[in-house]
Amino acid sequence: MMSKDKVLSLLKNGQLDVAVALIKLNESLNSRSAFDETILTLLQDPQCLRTALECDFVELFDYGIARGLIDIQVVGDLVSDKANRDTPYTRSLMNALKHPRCPKLTPANRLGPALISAYVVMHLSMAHHWLPLHLLAIFLFISAAVATWYKSGRYISSDISHYDTPFPTTRCHSCRLPMRTSPQWRRKQVHCRYCNICVDRFDHHCFWLGCCINETNYRGFLFSLISALYMYFLGLLDSAVYFHKRARIPIQIRTGIAVQLLCYVCFFTTLLMHINRRRYATNSLADRFRK
């Protein structure tokens, strides 16, 4: 019979494998509800949680997250301790327990927003007509981009569709959080190497916005694409109206127009690609090739 004191004694003696084997044996001998009650007694004890974290007993946390048994307040206070904050699993555990965590600001995540900021400055310097429309376009684009970045993909611990996860679950090779795969397109969990976080229902990592795109912020991402196209088109139209009667166009203006045209073509192609993917997302044949 498994008890909290017995598991705690095994962990303190460094017998982690024996503790895992004992819990798995208890799982096979009891019903799911009875086993969950036993695990709940472990997860509600701060001393047991602290010992499990020190012994790297991540299976216990994995199962608690997947089944929704973890007391967020207790574990949140535990993993916020300075002694445990720097471990990779603890950082991911804080993210899974709804602690706010922004994407990692790597050079790859900074370059895209920096280029967009440079373009916005260039766009304003080339605005000769309809200044309120230019300001509106820039405001819409920046608002959509910030909202998309703020709601960037992360690991969600309260999805009821994953409550049947057995003990122990398969873990991510990087952050060691429970892996939850799904055969449906854009329903899979992926560890983003640029943001260094696990993302549920991952779609792709956006280089320009410097964040991951998933089902949570996908609409904001599409709106940022549309507002960017509006901004590029307005800039091209403004330049065409202003310079169509001029004999000579300065080289810097030509460069700006070329950049606007290139951005318009690239973003328009990207928008068409994502609209096409959304249109055929439920097509069984397409899903078969995207697995």
C-alpha positions as CSV (number, residue, x, y, z in Angstrom):
1,M,0.0,0.0,0.0
2,M,1.4,3.4,-1.0
3,S,1.5,6.2,1.5
4,K,2.8,9.7,1.5
5,D,5.3,9.0,4.2
6,K,6.7,6.0,2.3
7,V,7.1,7.9,-0.9
8,L,8.7,10.8,1.0
9,S,11.1,8.4,2.7
10,L,12.2,6.9,-0.6
11,L,12.8,10.3,-2.1
12,K,14.9,11.5,0.8
13,N,17.0,8.3,0.6
14,G,17.6,9.0,-3.1
15,Q,15.6,6.0,-4.3
16,L,13.8,7.8,-7.1
17,D,13.4,4.7,-9.3
18,V,11.8,2.8,-6.5
19,A,9.3,5.6,-5.8
20,V,8.3,5.7,-9.5
21,A,7.9,2.0,-9.6
22,L,5.8,2.0,-6.4
23,I,3.5,4.7,-7.8
24,K,3.1,2.9,-11.1
25,L,2.3,-0.3,-9.2
26,N,-0.4,1.6,-7.2
27,E,-1.8,2.9,-10.5
28,S,-2.2,-0.6,-11.9
29,L,-3.9,-1.9,-8.7
30,N,-6.4,0.9,-8.2
31,S,-9.1,2.8,-10.1
32,R,-8.3,6.1,-11.7
33,S,-10.3,8.1,-9.1
34,A,-8.6,6.3,-6.2
35,F,-5.2,6.7,-7.7
36,D,-5.8,10.4,-8.3
37,E,-6.8,10.8,-4.6
38,T,-3.5,9.2,-3.6
39,I,-1.5,11.5,-5.9
40,L,-3.5,14.5,-4.6
41,T,-2.3,13.8,-1.1
42,L,1.3,14.1,-2.4
43,L,0.7,17.2,-4.4
44,Q,-1.0,19.0,-1.5
45,D,2.0,18.6,0.8
46,P,4.5,21.4,0.4
47,Q,7.3,19.3,2.0
48,C,6.7,16.5,-0.4
49,L,6.6,18.8,-3.4
50,R,9.9,20.5,-2.4
51,T,11.6,17.1,-1.9
52,A,10.2,15.9,-5.3
53,L,11.5,19.0,-7.0
54,E,14.9,18.6,-5.4
55,C,15.1,15.0,-6.4
56,D,14.0,15.8,-10.0
57,F,10.8,13.8,-9.6
58,V,9.3,15.4,-12.6
59,E,6.8,12.6,-13.3
60,L,4.8,13.6,-10.3
61,F,4.5,17.2,-11.5
62,D,3.8,16.0,-15.1
63,Y,0.9,13.8,-14.0
64,G,-0.5,16.6,-11.7
65,I,-0.5,19.1,-14.6
66,A,-2.0,16.7,-17.1
67,R,-4.8,15.7,-14.7
68,G,-5.4,19.1,-13.2
69,L,-4.5,18.0,-9.6
70,I,-1.8,20.5,-8.8
71,D,-2.5,23.3,-6.3
72,I,-1.4,26.3,-8.3
73,Q,-0.9,28.5,-5.2
74,V,1.3,26.0,-3.4
75,V,3.4,25.0,-6.3
76,G,3.6,28.6,-7.5
77,D,5.1,29.6,-4.2
78,L,7.5,26.6,-4.3
79,V,8.9,27.2,-7.8
80,S,9.2,30.9,-7.2
81,D,12.0,30.1,-4.6
82,K,15.3,31.6,-5.7
83,A,17.0,28.3,-5.1
84,N,14.9,26.5,-7.7
85,R,14.0,29.2,-10.2
86,D,17.0,28.7,-12.6
87,T,16.4,25.0,-13.4
88,P,14.9,24.5,-16.9
89,Y,12.0,22.3,-15.7
90,T,11.1,24.8,-13.0
91,R,10.9,27.7,-15.5
92,S,8.7,25.6,-17.8
93,L,6.6,24.6,-14.8
94,M,6.0,28.2,-13.9
95,N,4.9,28.8,-17.4
96,A,2.5,25.9,-17.3
97,L,1.0,27.1,-14.1
98,K,-0.2,30.3,-15.7
99,H,2.7,32.5,-14.6
100,P,3.2,35.2,-17.3
101,R,6.2,34.4,-19.4
102,C,7.1,36.3,-22.6
103,P,9.0,34.8,-25.5
104,K,12.7,34.7,-25.0
105,L,14.3,37.8,-26.6
106,T,17.0,36.1,-28.6
107,P,18.8,38.0,-31.5
108,A,16.5,36.1,-33.9
109,N,13.4,37.4,-32.1
110,R,14.8,41.0,-32.0
111,L,15.8,41.3,-35.7
112,G,12.3,41.1,-37.2
113,P,10.7,43.8,-34.9
114,A,13.7,46.0,-35.5
115,L,13.3,45.8,-39.3
116,I,9.6,46.5,-39.0
117,S,10.4,49.6,-36.8
118,A,12.9,50.8,-39.4
119,Y,10.2,50.4,-42.1
120,V,7.7,52.4,-40.1
121,V,10.1,55.3,-39.8
122,M,10.8,55.1,-43.5
123,H,7.1,54.9,-44.3
124,L,6.4,58.1,-42.3
125,S,9.3,59.9,-44.0
126,M,7.8,59.1,-47.4
127,A,4.3,60.2,-46.5
128,H,3.2,63.2,-48.6
129,H,-0.6,62.8,-48.8
130,W,-3.3,61.5,-46.6
131,L,-1.3,61.7,-43.4
132,P,-4.2,60.7,-41.1
133,L,-4.7,57.5,-43.2
134,H,-1.0,56.7,-42.8
135,L,-1.1,57.2,-39.1
136,L,-4.3,55.0,-38.9
137,A,-2.6,52.2,-40.9
138,I,0.5,52.3,-38.7
139,F,-1.7,52.3,-35.5
140,L,-3.7,49.3,-36.7
141,F,-0.6,47.4,-37.6
142,I,1.3,48.1,-34.4
143,S,-1.8,47.3,-32.3
144,A,-2.3,44.0,-34.0
145,A,1.4,43.1,-33.8
146,V,1.5,43.9,-30.1
147,A,-1.7,42.0,-29.4
148,T,-0.3,39.0,-31.3
149,W,3.0,39.1,-29.4
150,Y,1.3,39.5,-26.1
151,K,-1.0,36.5,-26.7
152,S,1.8,34.4,-28.2
153,G,1.7,30.6,-27.9
154,R,2.4,29.0,-24.6
155,Y,1.8,25.8,-22.6
156,I,-1.8,25.3,-21.3
157,S,-2.2,23.1,-18.3
158,S,-6.0,23.0,-18.0
159,D,-7.1,21.4,-21.3
160,I,-9.8,18.8,-20.4
161,S,-9.0,16.7,-23.5
162,H,-5.7,15.6,-21.9
163,Y,-7.1,14.4,-18.5
164,D,-6.8,10.8,-19.4
165,T,-3.0,11.0,-19.5
166,P,-1.4,8.0,-17.7
167,F,1.5,8.1,-15.2
168,P,4.2,9.0,-16.2
169,T,3.7,10.9,-19.4
170,T,6.1,11.5,-22.2
171,R,8.1,14.6,-21.6
172,C,9.5,17.3,-23.9
173,H,13.2,16.7,-24.5
174,S,14.1,20.4,-23.8
175,C,11.9,21.6,-20.9
176,R,10.6,18.2,-19.7
177,L,6.9,19.2,-19.6
178,P,4.3,16.6,-20.5
179,M,4.1,16.1,-24.3
180,R,0.5,16.0,-25.7
181,T,0.4,15.1,-29.3
182,S,-2.6,15.1,-31.6
183,P,-3.1,13.8,-35.1
184,Q,-5.1,16.9,-36.1
185,W,-3.3,19.6,-37.9
186,R,-2.3,22.6,-35.7
187,R,-3.3,20.6,-32.6
188,K,0.2,19.5,-31.6
189,Q,2.5,20.6,-28.9
190,V,5.9,21.9,-30.1
191,H,8.9,23.2,-28.2
192,C,10.0,26.4,-30.1
193,R,13.8,26.6,-30.3
194,Y,13.6,30.4,-30.8
195,C,11.3,31.2,-27.8
196,N,12.5,28.3,-25.7
197,I,9.0,27.4,-24.5
198,C,6.5,24.6,-25.2
199,V,3.6,25.8,-27.3
200,D,0.2,24.1,-27.5
201,R,-1.6,23.9,-30.9
202,F,1.6,25.3,-32.6
203,D,1.3,26.7,-36.1
204,H,4.6,28.4,-36.8
205,H,7.2,30.9,-35.4
206,C,6.8,34.3,-36.9
207,F,10.2,35.9,-37.5
208,W,8.8,39.4,-38.1
209,L,6.9,39.5,-34.8
210,G,9.4,37.5,-32.9
211,C,6.8,35.1,-31.3
212,C,5.1,31.8,-31.8
213,I,1.7,31.7,-33.6
214,N,-0.9,29.2,-32.4
215,E,-4.6,29.0,-32.2
216,T,-4.8,31.7,-29.5
217,N,-3.3,34.5,-31.5
218,Y,-3.8,33.3,-35.0
219,R,-6.6,35.8,-35.7
220,G,-4.4,38.6,-34.5
221,F,-1.7,37.4,-36.7
222,L,-4.0,37.5,-39.8
223,F,-5.2,41.0,-38.8
224,S,-1.6,42.2,-38.6
225,L,-0.9,40.8,-42.1
226,I,-4.0,42.6,-43.5
227,S,-3.1,45.9,-41.7
228,A,0.5,45.6,-43.0
229,L,-0.8,45.1,-46.6
230,Y,-3.0,48.2,-46.1
231,M,0.0,50.2,-44.9
232,Y,2.2,49.0,-47.8
233,F,-0.5,49.7,-50.4
234,L,-1.2,53.2,-49.0
235,G,2.6,53.9,-49.2
236,L,2.8,52.8,-52.8
237,L,-0.3,54.8,-53.8
238,D,1.0,57.9,-52.1
239,S,4.4,57.6,-53.8
240,A,2.7,57.1,-57.2
241,V,0.5,60.2,-56.8
242,Y,3.4,62.4,-55.6
243,F,6.1,61.4,-58.1
244,H,4.1,60.7,-61.3
245,K,4.7,64.2,-62.7
246,R,8.3,64.5,-61.6
247,A,11.1,64.1,-64.2
248,R,13.6,62.7,-61.7
249,I,13.0,60.7,-58.6
250,P,15.7,60.7,-55.9
251,I,17.6,57.4,-55.4
252,Q,16.5,57.1,-51.7
253,I,12.8,57.4,-52.8
254,R,13.3,54.8,-55.4
255,T,14.8,52.5,-52.8
256,G,11.9,53.1,-50.5
257,I,9.3,52.4,-53.2
258,A,11.2,49.2,-54.1
259,V,11.2,48.1,-50.4
260,Q,7.5,48.8,-50.1
261,L,6.7,46.8,-53.3
262,L,8.8,43.9,-52.1
263,C,7.1,43.9,-48.7
264,Y,3.7,44.1,-50.3
265,V,4.4,41.1,-52.5
266,C,5.9,39.0,-49.6
267,F,3.1,39.8,-47.1
268,F,0.4,39.3,-49.7
269,T,1.8,35.9,-50.6
270,T,2.0,35.0,-46.9
271,L,-1.6,36.0,-46.3
272,L,-2.8,33.9,-49.3
273,M,-0.9,30.9,-48.0
274,H,-2.4,31.2,-44.5
275,I,-5.9,31.7,-45.9
276,N,-5.5,28.6,-48.1
277,R,-4.3,26.6,-45.1
278,R,-7.3,27.6,-43.0
279,R,-9.6,26.8,-45.9
280,Y,-8.4,23.3,-46.2
281,A,-7.6,22.6,-42.5
282,T,-10.5,20.2,-42.1
283,N,-9.8,18.4,-45.4
284,S,-8.9,14.8,-44.5
285,L,-6.5,14.4,-47.4
286,A,-4.7,17.6,-46.5
287,D,-4.5,16.6,-42.9
288,R,-3.0,13.2,-43.9
289,F,0.0,14.9,-45.5
290,R,0.5,17.4,-42.6
291,K,0.8,14.8,-39.9
